[in-house]
Amino acid sequence: MLRLLAILFLSGIALSLKAQNDSLIFLKVGDKAPVFKVLGHDSTVLDLEAMFSKGKVVLVFYRGGWCPYCNRHMSDLQDSLSLITEKGASLIAITPETETSIDQSISKTNASFEIIHDSAYVIMKAYGVAFKVNELTIKKYKLLGIDLDESNGNTDHILPVPATVIINRDGTIAFIHFDENYKNRLSVKEILNKL
């Protein structure tokens, strides 16, 4: 099980997500990115701050392998991973999914980049993307065969707004894509243009 070892920086202003009941923190370009040190999916220590010495870092927040838009985005990222790494950047995906659910997501998308299970939502909250799914949506998901309790291993019903954050080598945020519409994702072409 993934364990959060440390979270060091938090900055931003409050923003509320339409039709949701949690307030979010909105980071902006130029802010210091919240850094973390965690065990990655392969049980190696992943230190975001140390990664800055190697190049820019692209963080992608995704809801789960049950989401077809997430799977398509993760597959697109995997298909173009060499183009991202050729620019000297690293790619990390962050999700509330359990390790077992992450394994299923990897199976669906062939993702070979780092995927972090943010079990206590510390990273998602630090980046201002965590929100509580309302009960009506939970019921609709269940009718579609989507069980967030099983996917995330709890009954919190917390998901991230799909977002992409590009972080400079000095730890400042270079670019943010944050869209309340879960269907809208930052394309690989746009990520490459921002790198």
Order of alpha helices (4+ residues) and beta strands (2+ residues): beta-beta-beta-beta-beta-alpha-beta-alpha-alpha-beta-alpha-beta-alpha-beta-alpha-alpha-beta-beta-beta-alpha
